[in-house]
Amino acid sequence: MNIKRNPKEMKKRFWMFGALIGVCVVIVSGLYFFHKEKTDAEARLIEIVNYVKVQCSTYTHYNEATESKSLLRTIESARQMSTNIDIEIENGGQLSQELLKENLQTLWVDGILVLNADGRVVCEYSANEKYTEKAVRYLQKDVIMDFIEYEERSYSERINLDDGSCIDLAACARKDAPGVVAIYYYTPSEYMRNYTLTMQSLLNGYSTEKDGTIVVADSGMIIASNDENLLGQSTAENEVVQTMKQHTDSHHIFHLKNEGTGCYGIMLKQRDYYIYAYLPDTEVFHNLPLSVAGVIFLYFLIFSIFLFWGHRTNQAHQKQEQEKDEKYKAELLTAAKKAEAANEAKTEFLQRMSHDIRTPINGIYGLINMADHYADDMEKQKEYRTKVKAAANLLLELVNDVLDMSKLESG
């Protein structure tokens, strides 16, 4: 049973099917690229916080080593100063500012303080008097004054000043008399900024737009960030930091809100610091629209190629069918012409045959009439009979020829 399909209905169904497949492609590609962008952002943030963690440890160890080296140098200077004072006293000299000044230049320090057993300064000399009072306040601590009775013990400490500079202070027991010998070395803030590795300098190369916001916190305060507006803030007042502290870990990112804007964040605990990093949604998925658009374009390209190929195939099929129809029509026309020619030939043949058959019949009929007229003339009768036989034989031959042609046409 042949069912004729409506071409318009088929075309409508084709377009509906193509649109449905296109919607499915958009949804699947959107989900795929969403997951991919999120995974890439997670890997990126994990890499950043782990790198910052390693660098923080390196910076901390380096600064601690630098500080320890400076304090050891200061301790050695204090012990050397105690020995020099003892030698000077044994040689008949006395404790004086001249002696301290001479050793100040020799030991490359900024101040020398000599205290008695009561913690009072008996002699001092410094290159900058404004740091002497601060050093004395530290030296009068009980823990330092307890060193008086133990020559092998020493005390050292780095005093960080508000302007970013520092004082490295060291003290040991006096060898010439009960008391303490103290040495301090002043480091300017400019030198500290240039030669001390800071967490902030580590983050200066990170862009908040591409790498997200990175925060390093210590003791509840933000000590470093690539967003300078966050420096010095308390982590308890930062909603994003608090949310990440509650919900994130060092292996997975968590979606949160930052001033109404969605973002993904991660947290990592280092030995001394908490490291936070978060990226806005717009940066995490900034390639998503372009990727989906690329897939849609590719789908439309493939669909157009398929549509063009279907159109060309349909045209070729239609052309083939048209050629078949034209060939069939030509064959029908040829057959019709042949049939017409055959009919004409038959008609002409019958016309001729009817004439040829009528001639001997008329002859036979005339001869019979004449024979009747000359019924008593035997010579005439014989002649007429002979002619009748000849005409009958001719008629028989014509009829046989007709029958033979009928046999040939019927095959």
Secondary structure, 3 states (H helix, E strand, C coil): CCCCCCHHHHHHHHHHHHHHHHHHHHHHHHHHHHHHHHHHHHHHHHHHHHHHHHHHHHHHHHHHHHHHHHHHHHHHHHHHHHHHHHHHHHCCCCCCHHHHHHHHHHHCCCEEEEEECCCCEEEEEECCHHHHHHHHHHHCCHHHHHHHHCCCCEEEEEEECCCCCEEEEEEEECCCCCEEEEEEEEECHHHHHHHCCCHHHHHCCCCCCCCCEEEEEECCEEEEECCHHHCCCEHHHCHHHHHHHHHCCCCCCEEEEECCEEEEEEEEECCCCEEEEEEEHHHHCCCHHHHHHHHHHHHHHHHHHHHHHHHHHHHHHHHHHHHHHHHHHHHHHHHHHHHHHHHHHHHHHHHHHHHHHHHHHHHHHHHHHHHHHCCCCHHHHHHHHHHHHHHHHHHHHHHHHHHHHHHHHHC
